[in-house]
Amino acid sequence: MPISPRRQTQVGERLGERFGPWNAATLQPGVSRMFLLDNPVLQRELLVSLRMPRAFVLLFAYVALLGIVVYAAWPQVDRLDLRERPAEAQRLVNMFFLGQYVLLSLITPSVAAGTITGEKEKKTYEMLLASPMRPAAIVLGKLLAAMVHLAVLVFCSLPIVMLCLPLGGVHYTEVLATYVAMAASVLTFGMISMAASSYFPRTVAAQLVSYLIILPMALLGVLFYGVFQDLAAIRLLALLGVFPSGCLVVCAVLMAAISKRLMHPPDVGAEAQEVVDLEEEQREAIGMVIRSDQFPDNLFAPPKRSDFMSDGVNPVFDKEIRSELFGHGTLMLRLVIQLSMALALLIMAVCLYIKPAWAPWYVSYVLLFNMLVGPVFAAGSVTNERERQTLELLLTTTLSPWQILSGKLYSSLRVSVVLTSFLVWPLLLAWLLPPWTYWRDTPTMVLYLAVILVTCLTTTTLGMFSSLLFRRTPISLMASYLAVIVLFAAPIAVKVFADAFYPGRPLTLGLRHALFVSPFAAAFSLPLGGVAAAGAGAGAGAGTGWWDLTSFLFLGFYAVVDLALARSMIGLFNRRWRVM
């Protein structure tokens, strides 16, 4: 239907009032205002995200956690000598800054990795690309909207910092430098998460790749801050000059890459679903190539079925293992394998050959990798059916709840175990080579494998359980990560904190008995008598003796937990859907 000239004039006047006169002479100023002042993406994201209940829950949890840490670590002495740098106050301030930095590093991918994938999942990606906004304005709006969450968290933590400064131990210039470096780092982490969000069609994939890139960088930042603690001048120069400059360069490069991808997007097909040609992707792949018809790739990514299924095959498992992984291409799997193996080479060289008694640290790296990867393939097992509106079709089949859940659980567990096993074979290889050729370490190696396997099962089961409780995959994944961190990492963090600030207390000594819930404690509790006797150096697990039952308690505890979760999933499945 044609628009009348009068209506065209009215629309033009309204656009002119909003963005300035739309003509060749004055077009550029109007467009430039859309980058920041009148950026509709930024305005919309702020109005929607900051009004959601989870923003207030996150703010409360963040400030409460920092407040509890500062209250528990407050110096217990009656009087501090402020003529020097009080050790208690300096340790408190350093722990506050490092804890805040780690928390922000963990939160950033959760708020930034879904900035663009969220548009794809809500099927509004095509409309965003068709808008008159420049790609750089879209990227800037999305980035600033995500960073506002983190800026509010940092701003609300300032009163706690003000309470710590009068204790001494740190100068206000160090506080300023630390916040500048922290802001630059978090901004870089946000750009990395946005870059991953632009290359993947699903938020869970973008979050996983973001964590694999960000966590090693955050660990390097923590190590730098601790190593150069006594070299205040060097650390101050790096925090104010080197780090911010490097972060700005990285952000500029990533912004250009994301803007280019938005300007020339790949074929998104119908309903913003990106079309992936597996053969073309394999030809253009950089680095490793997944070949689904060869070993070991067919273990976690078998080829799509081209014939009929045999009798007795679980159709849910066959569909999940053969179609779901390759539904959006192999980029995520290839990046996960390559990033994990690249970091494993360095850790393997140090912990398995140069210092063999440090083997528990390599096992801890394998466990940390599975903590990131395990929940990803299970957290969307049921929520994906909801999001694709295929859950009702699945429920109308003749399959029992156990067949449906076991097929999804086994397919997720198989992928998790195979990907984790890529990091396990260096441990087995090192065991067969000098200085590991001591048969007394064989039981330790067997228990290492048992701890890793039980961890794989637990992370997958927790992800599957979260997928039944929540309706959206990103929320299910974050709930799984939170449960895994509370169970696996929180006991170790509490024990280290208690040893640092409350040494010798009965409660501190009693915390050791609760460490069996952590696989990291189970790995460090195992003895390494052979390599220690060979003079490889004393490690945390060397010479502890078999009387330490931490590893056996860990295996028994999570065997019960996994069985209870499996039984609960069947009950939830029947109660929420089958009875309706």
ZAMARGU-4260 file (C-alpha; in steps of 0.2 Angstrom, whole numbers, plus 5000, padded with zeros to 4 digits):
<rodrens>
0) 5000/5000/5000 | 5008/5017/4995 | 5011/5030/5008 | 5004/5047/5005 | 5016/5062/5003
5) 5009/5070/5019 | 5012/5054/5029 | 5030/5054/5022 | 5032/5071/5028 | 5026/5067/5045
10) 5038/5052/5046 | 5052/5063/5040 | 5049/5076/5053 | 5048/5064/5067 | 5065/5056/5061
15) 5072/5073/5060 | 5067/5077/5078 | 5074/5061/5084 | 5091/5059/5074 | 5093/5076/5066
20) 5090/5081/5048 | 5091/5066/5036 | 5101/5073/5021 | 5118/5071/5013 | 5125/5086/5022
25) 5119/5082/5040 | 5118/5063/5040 | 5134/5059/5048 | 5130/5069/5064 | 5114/5061/5066
30) 5122/5044/5064 | 5136/5048/5076 | 5123/5051/5090 | 5117/5033/5089 | 5134/5027/5095
35) 5131/5032/5113 | 5119/5046/5116 | 5104/5039/5107 | 5109/5021/5104 | 5093/5011/5104
40) 5102/4995/5107 | 5110/5002/5123 | 5094/5010/5129 | 5084/4994/5126 | 5096/4982/5134
45) 5098/4993/5150 | 5079/4995/5152 | 5076/4976/5150 | 5091/4969/5159 | 5092/4981/5174
50) 5074/4978/5178 | 5076/4959/5179 | 5075/4951/5197 | 5092/4942/5193 | 5101/4959/5192
55) 5096/4963/5210 | 5100/4945/5216 | 5117/4945/5208 | 5121/4962/5216 | 5115/4956/5233
60) 5125/4940/5232 | 5141/4949/5226 | 5141/4962/5239 | 5136/4950/5253 | 5150/4938/5248
65) 5163/4952/5248 | 5156/4958/5265 | 5157/4941/5273 | 5175/4939/5267 | 5181/4955/5274
70) 5172/4953/5290 | 5179/4936/5293 | 5197/4942/5288 | 5196/4958/5298 | 5212/4959/5309
75) 5210/4951/5326 | 5223/4961/5334 | 5218/4975/5346 | 5231/4988/5339 | 5239/4989/5322
80) 5256/4998/5320 | 5253/5010/5306 | 5270/5016/5305 | 5274/5001/5294 | 5264/4991/5282
85) 5254/4980/5293 | 5254/4962/5287 | 5237/4958/5292 | 5229/4973/5284 | 5239/4971/5268
90) 5234/4953/5267 | 5216/4958/5269 | 5216/4971/5255 | 5225/4960/5243 | 5213/4946/5246
95) 5198/4958/5244 | 5205/4964/5227 | 5210/4947/5221 | 5193/4940/5226 | 5184/4954/5217
100) 5194/4951/5202 | 5191/4932/5201 | 5172/4935/5204 | 5171/4948/5190 | 5181/4936/5179
105) 5168/4922/5182 | 5153/4934/5180 | 5158/4942/5164 | 5155/4928/5152 | 5138/4925/5160
110) 5132/4942/5155 | 5142/4945/5139 | 5142/4929/5130 | 5124/4930/5126 | 5123/4947/5119
115) 5123/4941/5101 | 5118/4923/5103 | 5103/4929/5113 | 5097/4938/5097 | 5099/4922/5087
120) 5090/4911/5100 | 5076/4924/5101 | 5075/4924/5082 | 5078/4943/5081 | 5095/4942/5074
125) 5090/4946/5056 | 5080/4961/5062 | 5095/4968/5071 | 5106/4966/5055 | 5093/4974/5045
130) 5092/4990/5056 | 5100/5006/5050 | 5112/5006/5064 | 5131/5004/5061 | 5138/4987/5066
135) 5150/4997/5078 | 5136/5005/5086 | 5127/4988/5089 | 5143/4981/5096 | 5146/4996/5107
140) 5128/4996/5114 | 5129/4978/5118 | 5146/4979/5126 | 5141/4994/5137 | 5124/4986/5142
145) 5134/4971/5148 | 5147/4981/5157 | 5134/4991/5166 | 5130/4976/5177 | 5148/4974/5182
150) 5151/4993/5184 | 5136/4993/5197 | 5144/4978/5206 | 5161/4987/5207 | 5153/5003/5212
155) 5143/4995/5226 | 5159/4987/5233 | 5168/5004/5236 | 5161/5006/5253 | 5170/4990/5258
160) 5186/4996/5251 | 5184/5013/5261 | 5183/5002/5277 | 5199/4993/5273 | 5210/5008/5268
165) 5211/5015/5286 | 5219/4999/5291 | 5235/5004/5281 | 5245/4992/5271 | 5240/4999/5255
170) 5241/5017/5247 | 5227/5025/5238 | 5237/5025/5222 | 5238/5006/5223 | 5219/5006/5225
175) 5217/5017/5210 | 5229/5007/5199 | 5221/4991/5204 | 5204/4997/5199 | 5210/5004/5182
180) 5218/4987/5178 | 5203/4978/5184 | 5192/4988/5173 | 5203/4986/5158 | 5204/4967/5161
185) 5185/4965/5163 | 5182/4976/5148 | 5193/4964/5138 | 5185/4949/5145 | 5168/4956/5139
190) 5175/4959/5122 | 5181/4941/5121 | 5164/4935/5126 | 5156/4945/5113 | 5168/4939/5100
195) 5163/4921/5105 | 5145/4926/5105 | 5146/4932/5087 | 5154/4916/5081 | 5142/4903/5089
200) 5124/4901/5087 | 5121/4896/5105 | 5125/4904/5122 | 5131/4889/5130 | 5144/4887/5117
205) 5150/4905/5118 | 5151/4904/5137 | 5161/4888/5137 | 5174/4895/5124 | 5174/4912/5134
210) 5178/4903/5150 | 5192/4892/5142 | 5200/4908/5136 | 5197/4920/5151 | 5201/4908/5165
215) 5219/4906/5161 | 5221/4925/5158 | 5213/4928/5175 | 5225/4916/5183 | 5240/4925/5175
220) 5233/4941/5182 | 5232/4934/5200 | 5249/4927/5199 | 5256/4943/5193 | 5248/4953/5207
225) 5255/4940/5220 | 5272/4939/5213 | 5275/4957/5212 | 5268/4961/5228 | 5284/4967/5236
230) 5289/4977/5220 | 5276/4990/5222 | 5284/5002/5209 | 5285/4989/5195 | 5267/4983/5199
235) 5260/5001/5199 | 5268/5004/5182 | 5261/4989/5175 | 5243/4991/5182 | 5242/5009/5176
240) 5251/5008/5159 | 5255/4991/5152 | 5239/4982/5156 | 5227/4996/5151 | 5236/4999/5134
245) 5237/4981/5130 | 5219/4978/5134 | 5214/4993/5123 | 5223/4986/5108 | 5214/4969/5111
250) 5197/4977/5112 | 5200/4988/5097 | 5205/4972/5087 | 5190/4962/5093 | 5178/4976/5090
255) 5184/4978/5072 | 5182/4959/5070 | 5164/4958/5077 | 5159/4973/5067 | 5165/4966/5051
260) 5156/4950/5055 | 5140/4959/5058 | 5142/4969/5042 | 5145/4953/5032 | 5136/4940/5041
265) 5136/4922/5036 | 5120/4914/5029 | 5108/4914/5043 | 5094/4905/5034 | 5076/4905/5040
270) 5072/4912/5058 | 5090/4917/5061 | 5096/4900/5061 | 5114/4900/5054 | 5117/4888/5040
275) 5132/4877/5042 | 5139/4867/5028 | 5150/4853/5037 | 5160/4849/5021 | 5164/4868/5018
280) 5168/4870/5037 | 5180/4856/5036 | 5189/4863/5021 | 5191/4880/5029 | 5195/4874/5047
285) 5211/4880/5054 | 5220/4868/5065 | 5213/4851/5069 | 5199/4844/5058 | 5185/4832/5066
290) 5182/4817/5055 | 5167/4808/5061 | 5171/4792/5051 | 5188/4790/5060 | 5194/4785/5077
295) 5194/4793/5090 | 5182/4807/5083 | 5168/4794/5080 | 5168/4791/5099 | 5161/4809/5103
300) 5155/4814/5086 | 5149/4799/5075 | 5143/4802/5058 | 5124/4806/5055 | 5114/4790/5052
305) 5110/4786/5034 | 5102/4769/5037 | 5088/4762/5049 | 5092/4759/5067 | 5094/4742/5073
310) 5081/4734/5086 | 5085/4738/5104 | 5094/4755/5100 | 5089/4769/5111 | 5082/4782/5098
315) 5085/4797/5110 | 5103/4792/5112 | 5106/4789/5094 | 5098/4806/5090 | 5108/4816/5103
320) 5125/4808/5099 | 5123/4809/5080 | 5113/4825/5077 | 5114/4837/5091 | 5133/4840/5091
325) 5134/4843/5072 | 5118/4853/5071 | 5128/4869/5073 | 5145/4864/5066 | 5161/4858/5074
330) 5169/4875/5078 | 5165/4874/5097 | 5172/4856/5098 | 5188/4860/5089 | 5191/4876/5099
335) 5188/4867/5115 | 5200/4853/5111 | 5214/4864/5104 | 5213/4877/5118 | 5213/4863/5131
340) 5228/4854/5123 | 5238/4869/5121 | 5238/4873/5139 | 5240/4855/5144 | 5257/4854/5135
345) 5264/4867/5147 | 5256/4860/5162 | 5261/4842/5157 | 5279/4847/5155 | 5281/4855/5172
350) 5270/4844/5182 | 5273/4827/5175 | 5292/4827/5169 | 5301/4842/5177 | 5292/4840/5194
355) 5283/4823/5194 | 5278/4825/5212 | 5267/4839/5206 | 5256/4827/5197 | 5241/4832/5207
360) 5241/4849/5199 | 5240/4841/5182 | 5225/4831/5188 | 5218/4846/5195 | 5219/4854/5178
365) 5210/4839/5170 | 5196/4841/5184 | 5194/4859/5181 | 5193/4856/5162 | 5179/4844/5165
370) 5170/4856/5177 | 5169/4868/5162 | 5165/4855/5149 | 5154/4842/5158 | 5139/4853/5162
375) 5138/4861/5144 | 5132/4845/5135 | 5119/4840/5148 | 5112/4857/5154 | 5103/4859/5138
380) 5096/4841/5136 | 5079/4845/5141 | 5078/4864/5140 | 5083/4863/5121 | 5067/4852/5119
385) 5057/4866/5127 | 5065/4880/5117 | 5062/4870/5101 | 5045/4866/5106 | 5047/4848/5103
390) 5045/4842/5121 | 5027/4838/5119 | 5032/4827/5104 | 5045/4818/5114 | 5032/4815/5128
395) 5019/4807/5117 | 5031/4793/5111 | 5031/4776/5119 | 5048/4778/5127 | 5048/4777/5146
400) 5055/4791/5156 | 5071/4781/5160 | 5074/4778/5141 | 5072/4796/5138 | 5083/4802/5152
405) 5096/4788/5151 | 5098/4792/5132 | 5101/4810/5135 | 5112/4807/5150 | 5123/4794/5142
410) 5126/4804/5126 | 5131/4819/5136 | 5142/4808/5148 | 5150/4800/5133 | 5156/4817/5125
415) 5162/4823/5142 | 5172/4808/5145 | 5180/4807/5128 | 5185/4826/5128 | 5192/4824/5146
420) 5201/4808/5141 | 5211/4818/5128 | 5220/4826/5143 | 5221/4810/5153 | 5233/4801/5141
425) 5248/4811/5145 | 5246/4806/5163 | 5246/4788/5158 | 5260/4790/5146 | 5271/4799/5159
430) 5267/4784/5171 | 5276/4772/5159 | 5291/4784/5157 | 5305/4788/5169 | 5305/4794/5183
435) 5288/4786/5184 | 5293/4768/5182 | 5288/4763/5200 | 5275/4750/5203 | 5271/4757/5220
440) 5262/4772/5211 | 5251/4761/5201 | 5236/4761/5214 | 5238/4780/5214 | 5236/4781/5195
445) 5221/4770/5196 | 5213/4781/5209 | 5217/4796/5199 | 5207/4789/5184 | 5193/4784/5196
450) 5192/4802/5203 | 5191/4809/5186 | 5178/4797/5180 | 5167/4800/5195 | 5169/4819/5192
455) 5164/4817/5174 | 5148/4808/5180 | 5144/4820/5193 | 5146/4836/5182 | 5135/4828/5169
460) 5122/4823/5181 | 5121/4840/5189 | 5119/4848/5172 | 5105/4836/5167 | 5096/4839/5184
465) 5097/4858/5181 | 5090/4855/5164 | 5074/4848/5172 | 5072/4862/5184 | 5074/4877/5173
470) 5066/4882/5157 | 5081/4891/5148 | 5098/4883/5143 | 5109/4898/5149 | 5101/4898/5166
475) 5102/4879/5168 | 5120/4880/5163 | 5124/4894/5176 | 5115/4884/5189 | 5125/4869/5185
480) 5141/4879/5186 | 5136/4887/5203 | 5132/4869/5210 | 5149/4862/5204 | 5159/4877/5211
485) 5150/4876/5228 | 5153/4857/5229 | 5171/4856/5221 | 5180/4872/5224 | 5171/4881/5239
490) 5178/4868/5252 | 5196/4871/5246 | 5193/4890/5246 | 5186/4890/5264 | 5200/4879/5270
495) 5214/4890/5263 | 5205/4905/5270 | 5204/4898/5287 | 5222/4892/5287 | 5227/4910/5282
500) 5217/4920/5295 | 5212/4907/5308 | 5227/4895/5310 | 5227/4882/5323 | 5208/4885/5328
505) 5198/4869/5331 | 5186/4874/5317 | 5200/4876/5305 | 5207/4859/5309 | 5190/4851/5308
510) 5187/4858/5290 | 5199/4845/5284 | 5186/4832/5287 | 5174/4840/5275 | 5187/4841/5260
515) 5181/4824/5254 | 5167/4832/5243 | 5181/4840/5232 | 5190/4830/5219 | 5205/4842/5220
520) 5207/4837/5238 | 5205/4819/5233 | 5218/4820/5220 | 5231/4829/5232 | 5227/4816/5246
525) 5234/4801/5236 | 5253/4796/5239 | 5267/4797/5226 | 5280/4787/5235 | 5289/4782/5219
530) 5293/4799/5212 | 5296/4806/5229 | 5309/4792/5232 | 5317/4796/5216 | 5321/4813/5222
535) 5309/4822/5211 | 5304/4834/5225 | 5291/4834/5238 | 5273/4837/5232 | 5257/4841/5241
540) 5252/4822/5239 | 5269/4814/5242 | 5271/4803/5257 | 5254/4805/5264 | 5251/4787/5266
545) 5236/4776/5263 | 5228/4780/5279 | 5221/4796/5271 | 5203/4790/5265 | 5199/4807/5257
550) 5199/4799/5239 | 5188/4784/5245 | 5176/4795/5254 | 5175/4805/5238 | 5171/4790/5227
555) 5158/4784/5239 | 5149/4800/5242 | 5147/4805/5224 | 5141/4787/5220 | 5127/4790/5232
560) 5124/4808/5226 | 5123/4803/5207 | 5111/4789/5211 | 5100/4800/5221 | 5100/4813/5207
565) 5096/4800/5194 | 5081/4794/5205 | 5076/4812/5208 | 5076/4816/5189 | 5064/4801/5185
570) 5053/4807/5199 | 5053/4825/5192 | 5050/4819/5175 | 5035/4809/5180 | 5028/4822/5191
575) 5030/4837/5180 | 5025/4829/5163 | 5019/4811/5163 | 5005/4813/5175 | 4998/4828/5166
</rodrens>
